[in-house]
Amino acid sequence: MMTFKPVALGTVALLAAGTASAEEFRMQTFLGATAATTVAFEEMAAGLAEATGGEVEITVLPGGAVVGAAETIEAIQNGILDGQYTAPSYFAGSDPALGVLGDTLAAYPDSATRDRWFSEGGGLELARALYAQNGLMFICPVYWPPEQIPSTVPIETVADFDGLRMRAPGGLASDLLSRAGASLVTMGVGESVTAMETGQLDATDLANVALNWALGMHNQAMYSILARHSMAVTEMSVSMDKWNALSPEAQTAFEDACNAMSAGLVDTLTAQDEEAIAAAEAAGVTFIEFGEEEAAIFRGITQEVWTDWGSRSPDAQAIVDSHRAFLGTLGLE
């Protein structure tokens, strides 16, 4: 039974044109200052300030500038930040529903299909209701590309994960990989690069090809595996109090700008991945993509993970049930 309550949007009175006061938002991202996502956010912020006549002024802070990635919600609740551009999976340890929202694993064939759940399957309403419980307004999901696994050994089947020594960040993706038999350790990104170079690790669960390549994950790892083990959600959200202080026109402009940024990142991040794949292949990296039989095995394990995590809270179960129902409408059960 869904326990979420609907979120009321645009709760402030309509303000006459030119009378809205400026609202300043300090918002932290999840990647560094030079990342394509951060650059896109800065461009969005500049355009939004112009579109709202200065009513929405965003200061974009790179990942880790104020607090750690898993601490931004608390920082918003305490008034240290006003918003975030991040991934819900960072908060899986504090709320299983945020973990389930933040990574759909192997359930969908690609990010574009999964993101239809937000627009067509009731996902946006569920996300907004969940975030409202934390005093936040979930503005929009932001496109994030498929993730791949840099590996020093070939991984061609789910069975090949058995006994594999992997770096993993925790959450649902780690649960899935563990169920597949991988031996997981938690360590920093830089440490994992060194660990693969010295043979302490076989593979690393991190991000998309472009980011893996930029971070040096393929210095020693001569394989990149598209197993669809992780399909992360990223989002933009702000303090509900700050959101409610905006005029209805500014709220609409903010949401439109967020969706436009997401659409732009489809092209930007896809192009970066294509460039990284070409560079990696030239350096001798072999790319392996799971076939339908192996993908089906991971989808089955995804259902096991969902059953487990859904049982941890009514909110998590509501998200799981919604995904399962939407997958059914797509013929992807």
N, C-alpha and C positions, 0 to 999 in steps of 0.2 A: 504494500500500500504506500503510495507516494505521500511523504510527510511535508514536502515543501509548501510554503505559502507564496502566492504570487507577489511579485515585486511591483510596486506602484512607481511608474516613471513620470517625470515631469511634474513633481508634486509642488513646485513653487509657482506662485502666481505669474502670469504672463507680464513681462516688463515691456514697457514702450521702447521702441527703437532708440538706441543711443543713451538709455538710462541705466543699463546693466553695469554693475560694478565689476572690476577685474578680479578674477580668481586665479591665484598662482598655485601651480601644482609642481611639487618636487617629486619626480618619478624615477625610480631606479630600474634599469634594465638587467637582463641576466647574462649579457655578454659584454666584452670590452668596448672601448671607445671607438675602435676602428672597424668593428664588425659591421657587416652589411645591415643587420637588423637595427643596430644602434644608429647608424647613419640614416636609415630610412625613418626612424623615429624622430630624429632631429629635424629632418625635412618636413615630416608631418606636423611637428610642433610649430614650425615657422608658418606653414600654410594655415594651420588652425587659428593661430593668433591673428593673422590677417583676415581670415574669413569671419571671425567673431568680433572684429573691431577692437581686439585687445582684451576681450572678456576672458578668454582662456589663454593663459600664459604658462607654458610648461618648461621647466628646467629639467633637461634630460641628464640623468646621472648614470654612468656606466656600471656594469656589474661589480659589486663589492665596494663601491665608493662610500656607502654609508653603513650598510649591514651586510651580512652574508645572505646568500640566495634563499636559504630556508627561514630567514628572519624578517622578510619584507612585510608580510601580513601583520605581524606583531608591531613592526615599526609604523605602519599606517594607523593601526588601532591606537598607538601611543602618540600620534601626531608628529613623529620624526620624519616620516615620508607622507606624501599625499596620494601616491599611486605607484603602480608597478607595471612593467612589461616583462612577463615571466612565464614560467610553466607551473601548472598546478601540482605536478608530480613532486616538486620540491617540498611540498607540505604533506606528502603521503604518511610520514611518520606521526603527524599530529592529528590527521583526519583521514580515515580510509576513503571517504567520499571524494576528497580532493585527489587522492591517489588514483581512484578509478576514473575520475574525470580527466586526469592528466595524461593517461597513456592507454590507448586502445589495443596495444600489442599487435597481434596478427589477425585481428577480427576483420579488418577491411583490406582491400587490395592496394589502396593508395590513399594519400592524405586528402585528395580532392573528394573522393567518395565518402570518406569519414566525415569531412567537414559539412557534407550535406545533412548529417545528423543534427547539426546545430540549426540549420536553416529550414529543414523539412521534417525532422523527427522529434522536435520538441527539446532538443539539447540546449538551445540558448536560454529557454525559460528555466530549465533545471539548473543550469550554471548560475543564472542570475539569482535564483532563489537560494542556492547554496551559499553564494558569496554574500548575499544580504544578511545571512545569519552571522557572518563575520564582520558586518558593518561596511561591506564593500559593494560597489557597483561594477559588475562584469560588463564591460562595454562591448567587446567583441572578441571572438577567437581570431588569432593571427596565424597565417599559413606557416607551417614548418615542414621541411622536405623529409622524404624517407631517410631513415638512418641505416648505416652500414657498419659492419664489424671489421676493423683492421685485425688481421691474424697472421701469425708466423707460420701457420700450417693450413692446408686446405680444409674447408668445412663445406661439404657437399650435401650432407643429410643431417637431420635432427640427431641421429645417433652419433654423429661426429662430435657433438657437444659433450658426450659422456667422458668425464675425467679431464676435460679441458680446463686449464687454469686461466681464469678471466678476471679482469678488473670490472666491477659493476657498481653503480651508484646507489643501489637500493630501490625499493618500490616494486611495482608490478613487473617491470621488465626483468628485474633480478629474480623475482619469484618464478617467472616463466623459464628463464635460463637454468635456474637451479633444478626445476622439475625435469628439464631436459638432460640433467646430469652434470652440468658444468660445476666446477669448483671455484667459488667466487671469493674475491677479496676486495676490500674497499681501500682505495688509495687515490692520491691526487693525480691530475692529468700528467704533470711533468714526471712524477714518479713512475707512472705506468709506461711512459715512453721508454724510460731507462730500464724498467723491468722487462720489457719485451726485447730490448737490445741485449740484455745480459742473460736471457733465457729463463727468467723467473716467472714470466707470464707468457701464455700462448696467444692471447687475444685481449681486446679491450672493447667494452660497450661504452660508446661515447656519443657520437653525433653523425651528421651527414658527411659525405665524402669530402666536400670542400673544407669543412672545419677539421676533419681528421687529418687531411693533407697539410693544412696550414699549421697545425700543432705538432707536426713531425711524427704522427702515428705510424707513418709508412717508412720511417728510416730503416727499420728492420722487418716490418710486417709486409711481406710480399703478396698478401692476399687481402681482398676486400669482399665481404660477404653480405649480399642483400638477402637476408633471411626473413625480413618483415617481423622481426622479433619485438620491435618497438615502434610505435607511431605516436610520438609525443604531441600534446596539445600545448600551444603557447597562447597567451591572452594578454589583454590590456584591461586593467581595472583601477578604480580610484576609490577614495573614501566616499561613502554614501553621503555624509554630511556635506562634503565639498561638491559632490554631484548635485545634490538638492539645492545648493546655493546658486546654481547656474540657471539662466533663463531657458525655457523650452527650446528656443532657437539654438542656443549654444550647445545644449545636450544633443540635439539632432546633428549639428555640425560636428561634434566630437565623435559621435557614432559613425557618421559618414566618412570622416577622415580616417578612423581606425580601419573600417572596411576597405577603403581605397588603398591604404598602406599594405594591408594583407594581400590584396589583389596584385599590387606592384611587386611584392616579394616573391610571388609565384615565378615571375619572369627572372627577377634578379638572382634568387637562390638556385633556380634551375640552371641558369647560365653559369653560375659559379661552380656548380657540381659538374657540369659538362666540361668546363675548363680543367677542373681538378682531375677528372677521370682521364682526360687526354694526357695530362702531365704525369699522372701516376703510371699509366700504361707505358708511356715512353721510358719511365724509370724501371720498368720490369714488373709492376704490380699486376696480378691476375685478378679479374673480377668474376665472382661466382654468384649466380642468382638461383635461389631455390625454385624448383619446378612445382607444379600443382600438387603432386603427391606429398612432398615435404611441407608445402604451405598448409595443406589440409591437416597434417599432424600438429603443426603449431597452432592452427585454429582450434583444434580440439583441446590442446593444453591451455589456450587462452580461456576457453570456457571453464576449465577447472579453476584457473586463477580467479576468474570473475565470481564463480560460486563461492569461493573462499572469502574473497574481499567483500563481496556483497553481503555476506552474513555478518559482517562486523558492525554495520550500522544501517538503520532504515534508509538514510540518505544515499549510502553507497548502493544499496539494493535497488533503489529507485532508478539510479543511473544505469545499472546493469540491465534491469528489466527494459528500460527504454531502448538501449542499444540492441538488445536481442529482438525486440519488436520491430525496430527499424531495419535491422539486417534481414528479418523475415520478409518485409515488404520489397527488399531488393533481391530476394532469392539467394541470400548469402549466409543462411543459417549453418 
